[in-house]
């Protein structure tokens, strides 16, 4: 088994290609101030889906909790809640499409942030975005991946969401 790689700038451990576990010693918050308000709403939806996945809880239960109280001390935007509901409504279909089109990367092997990001992004692209507006939406989800996930995540997220968008007419 290989040693976890460590990037130089932040000295954070990263799991190797085989997905071995690493111990996180500290976290660094992402700089979301550079993101548009619409993108921040997407990030807030991503937070709910990520938390539900991490806790093994139902997404809608976590959403209900976030609507009552939030760690951010600001109310969860309605657009964020709508994206979470959309993802929860189509969760099985979204997971199936992600598994089918991710080529050798089952959901369980993906970084948790990427998994949550792809679930919400796929919900928005497949069920809430007209075909002529898919490009900018994919671009925003790619920006979120650049801010919140690994170095390779933006390319992976972009390619997988684009593949789903290309297949959208066939999936409907």
C-alpha positions as a Markdown table, in Angstrom:
| # | Residue | x | y | z |
|---|---|---|---|---|
| 1 | Unk | 0.0 | 0.0 | 0.0 |
| 2 | Unk | 1.4 | 3.4 | -1.0 |
| 3 | Unk | 1.9 | 6.3 | 1.4 |
| 4 | Unk | -0.7 | 9.1 | 1.1 |
| 5 | Unk | 0.6 | 11.9 | -1.1 |
| 6 | Unk | 1.1 | 15.3 | 0.6 |
| 7 | Unk | 0.9 | 18.5 | -1.5 |
| 8 | Unk | 3.5 | 21.1 | -0.6 |
| 9 | Unk | 1.6 | 24.3 | 0.0 |
| 10 | Unk | -0.8 | 23.2 | 2.7 |
| 11 | Unk | 0.8 | 20.0 | 3.9 |
| 12 | Unk | -2.5 | 18.1 | 3.9 |
| 13 | Unk | -2.7 | 14.4 | 3.4 |
| 14 | Unk | -4.4 | 13.1 | 0.3 |
| 15 | Unk | -5.6 | 9.5 | -0.2 |
| 16 | Unk | -3.8 | 7.6 | -3.0 |
| 17 | Unk | -5.4 | 6.3 | -6.1 |
| 18 | Unk | -6.8 | 3.2 | -4.4 |
| 19 | Unk | -8.8 | 5.3 | -1.9 |
| 20 | Unk | -7.0 | 4.4 | 1.3 |
| 21 | Unk | -8.0 | 6.4 | 4.4 |
| 22 | Unk | -6.1 | 9.4 | 5.6 |
| 23 | Unk | -6.3 | 11.2 | 8.9 |
| 24 | Unk | -7.3 | 14.8 | 8.6 |
| 25 | Unk | -5.5 | 17.0 | 11.1 |
| 26 | Unk | -7.0 | 20.4 | 10.1 |
| 27 | Unk | -9.2 | 21.9 | 7.5 |
| 28 | Unk | -8.9 | 25.0 | 5.4 |
| 29 | Unk | -12.0 | 26.9 | 4.4 |
| 30 | Unk | -12.5 | 27.6 | 0.7 |
| 31 | Unk | -12.6 | 31.1 | -0.5 |
| 32 | Unk | -16.1 | 31.4 | -1.7 |
| 33 | Unk | -16.1 | 35.2 | -1.8 |
| 34 | Unk | -15.0 | 35.1 | -5.4 |
| 35 | Unk | -18.1 | 33.1 | -6.4 |
| 36 | Unk | -21.3 | 34.7 | -7.6 |
| 37 | Unk | -24.4 | 34.7 | -5.4 |
| 38 | Unk | -26.0 | 32.1 | -7.6 |
| 39 | Unk | -22.9 | 29.9 | -7.3 |
| 40 | Unk | -22.9 | 30.4 | -3.5 |
| 41 | Unk | -26.5 | 29.1 | -3.5 |
| 42 | Unk | -25.3 | 26.0 | -5.3 |
| 43 | Unk | -22.5 | 25.6 | -2.6 |
| 44 | Unk | -25.1 | 25.8 | 0.2 |
| 45 | Unk | -27.1 | 23.0 | -1.6 |
| 46 | Unk | -23.9 | 21.0 | -1.9 |
| 47 | Unk | -23.3 | 21.5 | 1.8 |
| 48 | Unk | -26.6 | 19.9 | 2.7 |
| 49 | Unk | -26.1 | 16.9 | 0.4 |
| 50 | Unk | -22.5 | 16.4 | 1.6 |
| 51 | Unk | -23.6 | 16.5 | 5.2 |
| 52 | Unk | -26.3 | 14.0 | 4.6 |
| 53 | Unk | -23.8 | 11.7 | 2.9 |
| 54 | Unk | -21.3 | 12.1 | 5.7 |
| 55 | Unk | -23.8 | 11.4 | 8.4 |
| 56 | Unk | -25.6 | 8.6 | 6.6 |
| 57 | Unk | -28.8 | 10.6 | 7.0 |
| 58 | Unk | -31.7 | 11.3 | 4.6 |
| 59 | Unk | -31.1 | 14.4 | 2.5 |
| 60 | Unk | -34.5 | 15.8 | 3.2 |
| 61 | Unk | -34.0 | 15.3 | 7.0 |
| 62 | Unk | -30.8 | 17.3 | 6.9 |
| 63 | Unk | -32.5 | 19.9 | 4.7 |
| 64 | Unk | -35.2 | 20.3 | 7.3 |
| 65 | Unk | -32.6 | 20.7 | 10.0 |
| 66 | Unk | -30.8 | 23.4 | 8.0 |
| 67 | Unk | -34.0 | 25.3 | 7.4 |
| 68 | Unk | -34.4 | 25.5 | 11.2 |
| 69 | Unk | -30.8 | 26.2 | 12.2 |
| 70 | Unk | -27.7 | 26.7 | 10.1 |
| 71 | Unk | -24.0 | 26.7 | 10.9 |
| 72 | Unk | -23.6 | 29.7 | 8.6 |
| 73 | Unk | -26.0 | 31.7 | 10.7 |
| 74 | Unk | -27.8 | 32.9 | 7.5 |
| 75 | Unk | -30.9 | 31.3 | 6.3 |
| 76 | Unk | -30.6 | 28.6 | 3.6 |
| 77 | Unk | -31.7 | 30.3 | 0.4 |
| 78 | Unk | -34.8 | 29.0 | -1.2 |
| 79 | Unk | -32.9 | 28.2 | -4.4 |
| 80 | Unk | -30.5 | 26.0 | -2.4 |
| 81 | Unk | -33.4 | 24.2 | -0.8 |
| 82 | Unk | -35.0 | 23.7 | -4.2 |
| 83 | Unk | -31.8 | 22.1 | -5.6 |
| 84 | Unk | -31.6 | 19.8 | -2.6 |
| 85 | Unk | -35.2 | 18.7 | -3.0 |
| 86 | Unk | -34.7 | 18.1 | -6.7 |
| 87 | Unk | -31.6 | 16.0 | -6.0 |
| 88 | Unk | -33.5 | 14.0 | -3.3 |
| 89 | Unk | -36.5 | 13.4 | -5.7 |
| 90 | Unk | -34.3 | 12.0 | -8.4 |
| 91 | Unk | -31.5 | 10.5 | -6.2 |
| 92 | Unk | -31.7 | 6.9 | -7.5 |
| 93 | Unk | -31.7 | 7.9 | -11.1 |
| 94 | Unk | -28.9 | 10.4 | -10.7 |
| 95 | Unk | -26.7 | 7.9 | -8.9 |
| 96 | Unk | -27.3 | 5.4 | -11.6 |
| 97 | Unk | -26.4 | 7.8 | -14.3 |
| 98 | Unk | -23.3 | 9.0 | -12.5 |
| 99 | Unk | -22.2 | 5.3 | -12.0 |
| 100 | Unk | -22.9 | 4.5 | -15.6 |
| 101 | Unk | -21.1 | 7.5 | -17.1 |
| 102 | Unk | -18.1 | 7.9 | -14.7 |
| 103 | Unk | -16.0 | 5.2 | -16.4 |
| 104 | Unk | -14.3 | 3.1 | -13.7 |
| 105 | Unk | -15.1 | 5.5 | -10.9 |
| 106 | Unk | -17.9 | 4.2 | -8.8 |
| 107 | Unk | -19.5 | 6.7 | -6.5 |
| 108 | Unk | -18.0 | 5.1 | -3.4 |
| 109 | Unk | -14.5 | 5.7 | -4.7 |
| 110 | Unk | -15.1 | 9.4 | -5.5 |
| 111 | Unk | -14.0 | 12.1 | -3.0 |
| 112 | Unk | -17.1 | 12.9 | -0.9 |
| 113 | Unk | -17.1 | 16.5 | -2.1 |
| 114 | Unk | -17.1 | 15.4 | -5.7 |
| 115 | Unk | -19.9 | 12.9 | -5.1 |
| 116 | Unk | -22.1 | 15.5 | -3.5 |
| 117 | Unk | -21.2 | 18.1 | -6.1 |
| 118 | Unk | -22.0 | 15.7 | -9.0 |
| 119 | Unk | -25.3 | 14.7 | -7.4 |
| 120 | Unk | -26.5 | 18.3 | -7.1 |
| 121 | Unk | -25.0 | 19.4 | -10.4 |
| 122 | Unk | -26.6 | 16.4 | -12.2 |
| 123 | Unk | -29.9 | 17.2 | -10.7 |
| 124 | Unk | -29.8 | 20.8 | -11.9 |
| 125 | Unk | -28.6 | 19.9 | -15.4 |
| 126 | Unk | -30.9 | 17.0 | -16.0 |
| 127 | Unk | -34.1 | 18.2 | -14.4 |
| 128 | Unk | -33.9 | 22.0 | -14.0 |
| 129 | Unk | -31.8 | 23.6 | -16.8 |
| 130 | Unk | -32.9 | 24.2 | -20.4 |
| 131 | Unk | -30.6 | 22.8 | -23.0 |
| 132 | Unk | -29.4 | 26.2 | -24.2 |
| 133 | Unk | -28.2 | 27.1 | -20.6 |
| 134 | Unk | -26.3 | 23.9 | -19.7 |
| 135 | Unk | -22.9 | 25.3 | -20.6 |
| 136 | Unk | -22.8 | 28.1 | -18.0 |
| 137 | Unk | -24.2 | 25.8 | -15.3 |
| 138 | Unk | -21.5 | 23.2 | -16.0 |
| 139 | Unk | -19.0 | 26.0 | -15.8 |
| 140 | Unk | -20.2 | 27.1 | -12.4 |
| 141 | Unk | -20.1 | 23.6 | -11.0 |
| 142 | Unk | -16.6 | 23.3 | -12.4 |
| 143 | Unk | -15.7 | 26.5 | -10.5 |
| 144 | Unk | -17.1 | 25.1 | -7.3 |
| 145 | Unk | -15.0 | 21.9 | -7.8 |
| 146 | Unk | -11.9 | 24.1 | -8.3 |
| 147 | Unk | -12.5 | 25.9 | -5.0 |
| 148 | Unk | -13.7 | 23.0 | -2.9 |
| 149 | Unk | -12.1 | 19.8 | -4.1 |
| 150 | Unk | -8.9 | 18.2 | -5.4 |
| 151 | Unk | -6.6 | 19.4 | -8.2 |
| 152 | Unk | -8.1 | 16.8 | -10.7 |
| 153 | Unk | -11.7 | 17.4 | -9.7 |
| 154 | Unk | -12.6 | 20.3 | -12.0 |
| 155 | Unk | -11.7 | 18.3 | -15.2 |
| 156 | Unk | -13.5 | 15.2 | -13.9 |
| 157 | Unk | -16.6 | 17.2 | -12.8 |
| 158 | Unk | -16.7 | 19.1 | -16.1 |
| 159 | Unk | -16.3 | 16.0 | -18.2 |
| 160 | Unk | -18.9 | 13.9 | -16.3 |
| 161 | Unk | -21.5 | 16.7 | -16.2 |
| 162 | Unk | -21.0 | 17.4 | -19.9 |
| 163 | Unk | -21.5 | 13.7 | -20.7 |
| 164 | Unk | -24.8 | 13.8 | -18.7 |
| 165 | Unk | -25.8 | 16.9 | -20.5 |
| 166 | Unk | -25.0 | 15.4 | -23.9 |
| 167 | Unk | -27.2 | 12.4 | -22.9 |
| 168 | Unk | -30.0 | 14.5 | -21.4 |
| 169 | Unk | -32.4 | 14.0 | -24.4 |
| 170 | Unk | -31.8 | 10.2 | -24.3 |
| 171 | Unk | -32.3 | 10.0 | -20.5 |
| 172 | Unk | -35.6 | 11.9 | -20.5 |
